[in-house]
Amino acid sequence: MTKVPGPRRGLLAGLRWTSLRLRLIIVFALVALTAAVSASGIAYWLNREAVLTRTQDAALNDFRQEMQNRAATLPLQPTQSELETTATQMATSSSPGYSVVLVDERAAGKPIVGNSDMDSFTLDQVPDELQEAVNHKQKVAEPHDVPYHLYWLRITPNSKPFLVAGTKVIGGGPTGYMLTSLEQEREDLNSLAWSLAIATGLALLGSALLAQAAATTVLKPVQRLGDAARRLGEGKLETRLRVSGTDELADLSRTFNRTAESLEKKVADMSAREESSRRFVADMSHELRTPLTAITAVAEILEDEADSFDPMIAPAVHLVVSETRRLNDLVENLMEVTRFDAGTARLVLDDVDVADQVTACIDARAWLDAVDLDAERGIIALLDPRRLDVILANLIGNALKHGGSPVRVSVRVVDHELTIEVQDHGPGIPEDVLPHVFDRFYKASASRPRSEGSGLGLSIAMENAHIHGGDITAANAPDGGAVFVLRLPLDVSGTADEESYGDVEREGEACEDK
């Protein structure tokens, strides 16, 4: 298959069937074609009738006059020689130029025929219906004041047009028939038809050019508006249109400019408020770390001495310690989320044995008895081990907390991609909750009453997957339980989202910088 060249392909794309430009050209062309064909058809019909009527009237009037002047002067029961002489005189003296046949009777039932030219016109060439009409005696009454009339027909023997006519001498005399060619008239009419066809084609071409000019005039502002809207959609909120004129397109451009200006202002206000909120969360989280550190230290001391407290006080001490740790985790999560939102999160890459990394994550949190690990040894991936640990801790911890043990963790390489699957044996995730499991601060409390988290764990896990250029999906297994699947590229350095989250560096480089 031959590839369409670039410019031609662009032209064809501009004239696709859904293109407004093409539709305008087609509509203009159809209107022009209809008007031109109608005008040409009417002009051809009128000229045809005029030409044929003029030639026909001239021939018939001349034939009628010759019948009166010559055929009517023949003696009763003329000889064939007399008929032929008169027919020849009538044919040679006629200005339109026609052939003549005269028919009479010497005796009843014995017709005599005289021809002006036996080769061009004989009685056999006269249609029977014309002979019957000519010889039919009319009743003399209004509006017919004579018994015989002049009749004519247009015939095309051998595809050549002719006019044949006949009449009878009133009061007794021969019957005459004439035949004249209409070939010259047909040629004239064919020339006229070709001229009208050429005029129609020129009108069609002119309408297409006019449609193209009109489409360009109308669609160029629309195209500029489309380009401006596209730039606006790409985030270039300073985009504006140059307004000229007072027509509808100018009003549309003004409306677009006002809309863009309003949108730019609202986005700026929202960005300012978002930045203010982000700064507030970051400042608040940072300021909370110092008192939380002191409170945590005191809480740990109280926890160590809880057994020596009054039995009524010990539960309160354990509650304070638990909530202090939970508050400390929440502050750390808030600070991590703030880094993602601010775009300051950074990957520190290292070659990691994934099986060892997963084992270390489970062992560090004493989950070995509750987790079944199915990991192929020797899978090496270039990624950030700390962030992978955060992802695994959130996914496995979430499965243990909400799904129940045993939790199965499988590590595989599928299509050059690291795939880690975490499946629990709980009731699964309700269908209405699935779309929101990675939303911040989302808790499906009705289906998971044991939830005590901050609502940020899965959201942070997803952000860490995205910074690696990967993704996490959640679904329900056919045999029950929830399934979370983490997919990461084996070499993060070429796919990580550097633009959104910051720098990517190897662990050795980070250490040297420090």
C-alpha positions in Angstrom: 0.0 0.0 0.0 1.4 3.4 -1.1 1.7 5.9 1.7 0.0 9.2 1.1 2.5 12.1 1.1 2.4 14.6 3.9 0.9 17.6 2.2 -1.7 15.6 0.4 -2.6 13.7 3.5 -3.1 17.1 5.3 -5.4 18.3 2.5 -7.4 15.1 2.6 -7.6 15.4 6.4 -8.9 19.0 6.0 -11.6 17.7 3.5 -12.8 14.7 5.4 -16.5 13.9 5.2 -17.1 15.5 8.6 -15.3 18.7 7.6 -17.4 21.8 7.6 -15.3 23.2 4.7 -16.2 20.2 2.5 -19.8 20.4 3.4 -19.9 24.1 2.5 -18.3 23.4 -0.8 -20.7 20.5 -1.5 -23.7 22.7 -0.6 -22.5 25.6 -2.8 -21.8 23.2 -5.6 -25.2 21.5 -5.4 -27.0 24.9 -5.3 -24.9 26.1 -8.3 -25.4 22.8 -10.2 -29.2 22.9 -9.6 -29.4 26.5 -10.7 -27.2 26.1 -13.7 -28.9 22.8 -14.9 -32.3 24.4 -14.4 -31.3 27.6 -16.3 -29.5 25.6 -19.0 -32.5 23.2 -19.4 -35.0 26.0 -19.7 -32.7 27.9 -22.1 -32.2 24.8 -24.2 -35.9 24.0 -24.3 -36.9 27.5 -25.2 -34.3 27.8 -27.9 -35.1 24.3 -29.2 -38.8 25.2 -29.6 -37.9 28.5 -31.1 -35.5 27.0 -33.7 -37.8 24.1 -34.6 -40.9 26.3 -34.7 -39.2 28.9 -36.9 -37.9 26.2 -39.4 -41.2 24.3 -39.3 -43.4 27.4 -39.8 -41.2 28.6 -42.7 -41.4 25.2 -44.4 -45.1 24.6 -43.8 -46.1 28.1 -45.0 -44.0 27.8 -48.1 -45.4 24.3 -48.8 -49.0 25.6 -48.3 -48.3 28.5 -50.6 -46.8 26.2 -53.3 -49.8 23.9 -53.0 -52.1 26.8 -53.7 -50.0 28.4 -56.5 -49.0 25.2 -58.4 -50.8 22.0 -57.3 -54.2 23.7 -57.4 -53.6 24.8 -61.0 -53.2 21.3 -62.3 -56.0 20.0 -64.5 -58.4 17.4 -63.2 -57.0 13.9 -63.6 -53.4 15.0 -64.4 -50.8 12.8 -65.9 -47.9 11.4 -63.9 -45.6 13.6 -65.9 -47.5 16.7 -64.9 -47.5 15.7 -61.3 -43.7 15.1 -61.4 -43.1 18.4 -63.2 -45.2 20.3 -60.6 -43.5 18.5 -57.7 -40.1 19.4 -59.1 -41.1 23.0 -59.5 -42.4 23.1 -55.9 -39.2 21.6 -54.5 -36.8 23.8 -56.5 -38.6 27.0 -55.8 -38.9 26.4 -52.0 -36.6 28.5 -49.9 -36.3 26.0 -47.0 -35.4 23.3 -49.4 -37.6 20.2 -49.3 -38.7 17.2 -51.4 -42.3 16.9 -52.7 -44.6 14.0 -53.5 -48.0 14.7 -55.3 -50.7 12.0 -55.4 -53.8 12.1 -57.6 -56.2 9.7 -59.4 -56.7 9.3 -63.2 -59.6 7.0 -62.4 -61.2 5.6 -59.2 -58.8 3.3 -57.5 -55.9 4.1 -59.8 -53.6 6.6 -58.0 -50.9 8.5 -59.8 -47.7 9.6 -57.9 -45.3 12.3 -58.9 -42.0 12.7 -57.0 -39.6 15.6 -57.1 -36.7 13.2 -56.2 -37.3 9.5 -56.1 -34.0 8.9 -54.2 -34.8 11.3 -51.3 -38.6 11.0 -50.8 -41.3 8.6 -51.9 -44.9 8.0 -50.8 -43.7 4.9 -48.8 -41.8 7.2 -46.5 -44.9 9.1 -45.4 -46.2 7.6 -42.1 -49.6 5.9 -42.4 -51.1 8.0 -39.6 -50.2 11.2 -41.5 -51.8 9.9 -44.7 -55.0 9.0 -42.8 -55.1 12.5 -41.2 -54.5 14.3 -44.5 -57.2 12.3 -46.4 -59.7 12.4 -43.6 -62.5 14.9 -44.5 -63.4 17.1 -41.6 -66.9 18.2 -40.9 -67.2 21.9 -41.9 -68.2 23.7 -38.7 -66.6 26.1 -36.3 -63.7 26.2 -35.7 -63.0 24.0 -38.8 -64.2 26.0 -41.8 -62.6 23.8 -44.4 -62.8 20.0 -44.9 -59.1 19.3 -45.3 -56.1 20.6 -43.2 -52.4 20.7 -43.2 -50.8 18.1 -40.9 -47.2 17.5 -40.0 -44.9 15.1 -38.0 -41.3 15.0 -36.9 -39.7 11.7 -37.8 -36.2 10.2 -37.4 -35.5 7.5 -40.0 -32.0 6.2 -39.7 -31.4 8.5 -36.6 -31.8 11.6 -38.8 -34.4 14.2 -38.0 -37.0 15.2 -40.7 -40.2 17.2 -40.9 -42.9 15.6 -43.0 -46.2 17.3 -43.8 -49.1 16.8 -46.0 -52.3 18.5 -47.2 -55.0 18.2 -49.9 -56.1 20.8 -52.4 -59.6 21.9 -51.4 -62.2 21.7 -54.0 -60.6 18.9 -55.9 -57.0 18.4 -56.7 -53.9 16.3 -55.8 -52.7 15.5 -52.3 -49.2 16.8 -51.6 -46.5 15.7 -49.1 -43.3 17.4 -48.3 -40.1 16.2 -46.5 -37.4 18.6 -45.2 -34.3 17.8 -43.2 -33.8 19.2 -39.6 -30.1 18.1 -39.5 -28.9 21.7 -39.5 -31.2 22.6 -36.6 -30.1 19.5 -34.6 -26.4 20.6 -35.1 -27.3 24.1 -34.0 -29.1 22.7 -30.9 -26.2 20.3 -30.1 -23.8 23.3 -30.3 -26.1 25.1 -27.9 -26.2 22.1 -25.6 -22.5 21.9 -25.5 -22.2 25.6 -24.8 -24.7 25.3 -21.9 -22.9 22.3 -20.5 -19.6 24.2 -20.5 -21.3 27.1 -18.9 -22.8 24.8 -16.3 -19.3 23.3 -15.6 -17.8 26.8 -15.3 -20.6 27.8 -12.9 -19.9 24.7 -10.8 -16.2 25.4 -10.7 -16.9 29.0 -9.9 -19.3 28.0 -7.1 -16.6 25.6 -5.7 -14.1 28.5 -5.7 -16.6 30.8 -4.1 -17.4 28.2 -1.5 -13.7 27.8 -0.8 -13.3 31.5 -0.4 -16.4 31.8 1.8 -15.4 28.7 3.9 -11.9 30.2 4.4 -13.4 33.5 5.4 -15.8 31.9 7.9 -13.7 29.0 9.1 -10.4 30.8 9.6 -11.8 32.6 12.7 -13.4 29.3 13.9 -10.0 27.6 13.4 -8.3 30.3 15.4 -10.9 29.9 18.1 -10.3 26.1 18.1 -6.6 26.6 18.4 -7.0 29.1 21.2 -9.4 26.7 23.0 -6.8 23.9 22.6 -4.1 26.1 24.1 -6.4 27.0 26.9 -7.1 23.4 27.6 -3.3 22.7 27.7 -3.1 25.2 30.5 -2.0 28.3 28.6 -4.5 30.5 30.4 -3.0 33.7 29.0 -4.3 32.8 25.5 -6.5 35.5 24.0 -8.0 36.1 20.5 -7.6 39.3 18.4 -11.0 40.8 18.0 -11.9 42.8 14.9 -15.3 43.7 13.4 -18.8 43.6 14.9 -20.2 40.4 13.4 -21.2 37.2 15.3 -17.7 35.8 15.1 -16.3 38.9 16.7 -18.9 38.6 19.5 -17.8 34.9 19.9 -14.2 36.0 20.2 -15.0 38.6 22.8 -17.0 36.0 24.8 -14.0 33.6 24.6 -11.6 36.3 25.8 -13.9 37.1 28.7 -14.3 33.4 29.6 -10.5 32.9 29.4 -9.9 35.9 31.6 -12.4 34.7 34.1 -10.9 31.2 34.0 -7.4 32.5 34.5 -8.5 34.5 37.5 -10.3 31.6 39.1 -7.4 29.2 38.5 -5.0 31.7 39.9 -7.2 32.1 43.0 -7.6 28.4 43.4 -3.8 27.9 42.9 -3.1 30.5 45.5 -5.6 28.9 48.0 -4.2 25.5 47.2 -0.7 26.7 47.8 -1.7 28.4 51.0 -3.5 25.2 52.2 -0.4 23.1 51.2 1.9 25.5 53.0 -0.4 25.4 56.1 -0.4 21.6 56.2 3.3 21.4 55.7 3.9 24.1 58.4 1.4 22.5 60.7 2.9 19.0 60.3 6.4 20.4 60.8 5.4 22.3 63.9 3.7 19.3 65.3 6.8 17.1 65.1 8.6 18.8 68.0 5.8 18.5 70.6 4.9 15.0 69.3 8.5 13.9 69.8 8.3 14.9 73.4 4.9 13.5 73.9 6.0 10.2 72.3 9.0 10.0 74.6 6.8 10.6 77.6 4.2 8.1 76.4 6.8 5.4 76.0 8.0 6.0 79.6 4.4 5.8 80.8 4.0 2.6 78.8 7.0 1.0 80.4 5.6 1.9 83.9 2.0 1.0 83.1 2.1 -2.3 85.1 2.9 -0.3 88.2 -0.1 2.0 87.8 -3.5 1.6 89.4 -5.6 -0.9 87.3 -8.1 1.9 86.7 -5.4 4.1 85.2 -3.4 1.5 83.1 -6.0 1.3 80.2 -6.0 5.1 79.9 -2.2 5.0 79.7 -2.3 2.4 76.9 -4.9 4.4 75.0 -2.8 7.6 75.2 0.3 5.7 73.9 -1.7 4.1 71.1 -3.3 7.4 70.0 0.1 9.2 70.3 1.7 6.8 67.9 -1.3 7.1 65.6 -1.0 10.9 65.6 2.7 10.6 64.9 2.0 8.4 61.9 -0.7 10.8 60.7 1.8 13.7 60.8 4.4 11.8 59.0 1.8 10.8 56.3 0.7 14.4 56.0 4.3 15.6 55.4 4.8 12.9 52.8 1.6 13.9 51.0 2.7 17.5 51.1 6.0 16.6 49.4 4.1 14.9 46.6 1.7 17.8 46.2 4.6 20.3 46.2 6.6 18.2 43.6 9.6 17.8 45.9 9.4 14.1 46.3 12.6 12.5 45.0 13.6 9.0 44.0 16.9 7.5 45.3 17.4 4.5 43.1 19.4 1.4 43.7 19.5 -2.2 42.3 17.2 -4.2 44.6 16.6 -7.9 44.9 12.8 -7.7 45.1 12.4 -11.0 47.0 14.8 -9.9 49.7 13.2 -6.5 49.9 9.7 -8.0 50.4 11.0 -10.4 53.0 12.7 -7.6 54.9 9.5 -5.5 54.8 7.5 -8.5 56.3 10.1 -9.4 58.8 10.6 -5.8 60.1 6.9 -5.7 61.0 6.7 -9.2 62.4 4.2 -10.4 59.7 6.0 -13.6 58.8 3.4 -15.9 60.4 0.5 -14.1 58.7 1.9 -13.7 55.2 2.6 -16.4 52.6 5.4 -15.2 50.3 5.7 -16.6 46.8 8.7 -14.7 45.3 11.1 -15.8 42.6 14.7 -15.3 43.6 17.1 -13.3 41.5 14.6 -10.6 40.3 16.7 -7.4 40.3 15.0 -4.1 39.8 16.3 -0.5 39.7 14.0 1.4 42.1 13.8 3.3 45.4 13.9 0.7 48.1 12.5 3.0 50.8 9.5 3.9 48.7 9.0 0.3 47.7 9.0 -0.6 51.4 6.3 2.1 52.0 4.1 0.6 49.2 4.5 -2.9 50.5 3.9 -2.0 54.1 0.6 -0.2 53.2 -0.7 -2.9 50.9 0.2 -5.8 53.2 -0.8 -4.0 56.3 -4.1 -3.0 54.7 -4.8 -6.6 53.7 -4.0 -7.9 57.3 -6.1 -5.2 58.9 -9.2 -5.4 56.7 -9.0 -8.7 55.0 -7.5 -11.0 57.5 -4.7 -13.6 57.3 -3.3 -15.5 55.6 -2.2 -12.8 53.1 -0.6 -14.1 50.0 2.2 -12.0 48.3 3.3 -13.1 44.8 6.3 -11.5 43.0 6.6 -12.1 39.2 8.0 -10.4 36.1 5.3 -10.1 33.4 6.2 -8.5 30.1 9.4 -6.9 31.4 7.4 -5.4 34.3 7.7 -6.1 38.0 4.3 -7.4 39.3 3.6 -7.8 43.0 0.2 -9.2 43.9 -1.2 -8.9 47.4 -4.4 -11.0 48.1 -6.2 -11.4 51.4 -9.0 -13.8 52.4 -11.5 -11.3 53.7 -14.9 -10.4 52.5 -13.6 -8.3 49.6 -14.2 -4.7 48.7 -17.8 -3.5 47.9 -18.3 -2.5 44.3 -19.2 1.1 45.3 -16.0 1.4 47.3 -13.6 0.1 44.7 -13.3 3.3 42.7 -12.4 5.2 45.9 -10.0 3.0 47.7 -7.0 5.1 46.7 -8.7 8.4 47.6 -7.2 10.4 50.4 -9.0 10.1 53.8 -11.5 7.7 52.3 -12.7 5.0 54.8 -15.3 2.4 54.0 -16.4 2.3 57.7 -19.5 0.4 57.0 -17.8 -2.5 55.4 -14.6 -2.3 57.4 -15.4 -1.5 61.0 -11.9 -2.4 62.2 -10.4 0.5 60.3 -8.2 2.7 62.5 -5.9 4.2 59.9 -5.5 7.7 58.7 -7.1 7.1 55.3 -3.8 8.1 53.6 -2.0 4.8 53.4 -3.2 3.6 50.0 -3.1 7.1 48.6 0.6 7.4 49.6 1.2 3.9 48.1 -0.3 5.0 44.8 1.7 8.2 44.7 4.9 6.2 45.3 3.9 3.8 42.5 3.3 6.8 40.2 6.7 8.4 41.0 8.3 5.1 39.9 6.3 5.2 36.6 4.0 2.4 37.8 0.5 1.9 39.0 -1.6 -0.1 41.6 -5.0 -1.7 40.8 -7.6 -3.0 43.2 -10.1 -5.7 42.5 -12.0 -8.7 44.1 -10.7 -12.2 43.5 -13.2 -14.7 42.1 -12.8 -17.0 45.1 -13.1 -14.2 47.6 -10.9 -11.5 49.1 -9.4 -8.3 47.8 -6.5 -8.3 45.4 -4.1 -5.4 45.0 -1.6 -5.5 42.1 1.5 -3.3 42.0 3.2 -2.9 38.6 6.6 -1.2 38.3 9.1 -1.0 35.5 12.2 -3.1 36.1 14.3 0.0 35.3 12.7 3.1 36.8 15.3 5.5 35.6 13.9 5.7 32.1 10.2 5.9 33.1 9.9 7.7 36.4 7.7 10.8 36.5 10.6 13.3 36.9 8.6 16.3 35.8 5.8 15.9 38.4 7.9 14.7 41.4 11.4 16.0 41.1 14.9 14.5 40.7 15.9 10.8 40.1 19.3 9.7 41.4 21.1 6.6 42.4 21.7 5.9 46.0 25.5 6.3 45.6 25.0 9.7 44.1 22.7 10.8 46.9 25.3 9.7 49.5 28.1 11.7 47.7 25.9 14.8 47.6 25.3 14.5 51.3 
